[in-house]
């Protein structure tokens, strides 16, 4: 069984390297090869489940080796960064991480290996910092442990293009015999320099790059009282380094979730979007009474927050709310201190709140909307960079708790989010306000844009077929009304003319700014409905959301 697992990992690397010969520096996408037959695959990629083992890393690694260009002069870097991430990556640290390094080294590719579990954005940073052509990460991300996968980054620090990912899968489907795959002795390769541990200076440079994204004066930040949970993931080291640089002296760490554990014993679904994942942290809040609870997911690329609600409890801030708070804070701070660039650009996704449009207009910021997935936000940074003006990028976020205010990484960065959240909290604290008060004030200024997401699972061998059939039915018989509201506008993102790459997403615009967007998940066997309501009060908006949620359940359940 062990030999079969090793063969599987070799195959995956080879396919990806082959594709990278033709796809370097193109728009980005993600590739995750999941370990169970029923989970959907990112970007709609599905592959046959041939191996009985709990992960298929070897297949992807072997595919990578076929894709990577042999001519070093034609590559950005004949080297790879390996970073086992959250979830299964923790379990694989002593096995697949080292085995992948051996396979890459044996095939003439220098393998840089993080010696400890580190955040995924630190991988994106290291690819560029070390001038590598590729980065790979074994991770379950914010999903249950059994959804582990193999994530791939290009030389620009962004995730793979959809085209490249499809070519990898095509190669995987034709790989049957990997007994001739090259490997080498780890210690010998380490001594020869073809495997290299990434020095601590690189991780320090990553934290310094995050620290450089400060936009405020920092006044009062040292007085913040925090509770922090890394959710048994990879965030602890970098978050501690950052908060120490910020001068924060009072941070309580949720002990039960402090150390990496890919089994996630305290919450099977370690996603800070979900209250259950933050529950232990909230219990600490009842005892410690902090100014902020911060939780980073196992990859440390998503960040959740709770603040005092003024009634003796704590209020969770949603991803959309935090995105609005942070954009407003960045804009007002950079205008005040004279660092706002000419023609500033912010980027968000089509499923994120429309409230951010109003905030951007207030400050004269160009807002670009892209498809769901931070890879597309990273693509916009690359386009600005290619145009000679990366400084125009000031902020990007997605409703699923991902934020990035710098160009140091090309993926969402929860370490960066911790910096911004602490800066904003300290600024509002001087006004005797919490971040909850901040979003309430923004609701009063712009209107109450309330949002909700509902997921509908389609498990089992026929789950993918049912999802495809449901989406096709919505296309052949377009909805004329939802929750008694007439559909005033309809966009099928698989059609031409949207200005975006084709995607399996349907958008319905309703009176008064309400909206429903339906799309299959890229990482789970689910269809997601994104619901938006705009009303004068939060109560009215939530009542509208409840009606939309009931209609979505009848339609998709």
Secondary structure, DSSP 8 states (H G I E B T S, - for coil): -HHHHHHHHHHHHHHHHHHHHHHTTS--------SSSSS--GGG--------SS--HHHHHHHHHHHS-S-GGGSS-SEEEE---STHHHHHTTTHHHHHHHHHHHTT-EEEE-SS---HHHHHHHHHHTT-SEEEEEE-TTS-GGG-EEEEEETTS-B--HHHHHHHHHHHTT----TT-----HHHHHHHTSEEE--HHHHHHHHHHHHTT--S--TTGGG-EEEEE-TTSS-HHHHHHHHHHHT--EEEE-GGGSS--TT-SS-SS--TTSHHHHHHHHHHHHHH--SEEEEE-TTS--EEEEEE-SSSSEEEE-HHHHHHHHHHHHHHHHHHHT---TT-EEEEETTS-THHHHHHHHHT-EEEEE-SSHHHHHHHHHHHHHTT-GGGEEEEEETTTEEE-SSS-SS--HHHHHHHHHHHHHHHHTTT--HHHHHHHHHHHH-EEEEEEEEEE--STTHHHHHHHHHHHHHHT--SEETTEEEEEEEETTSTTSSS---SEEEEEEGGG-EEEEEE-SSSSEEEEEEEEEESSHHHHHHHHHHHHHHHHHHH-
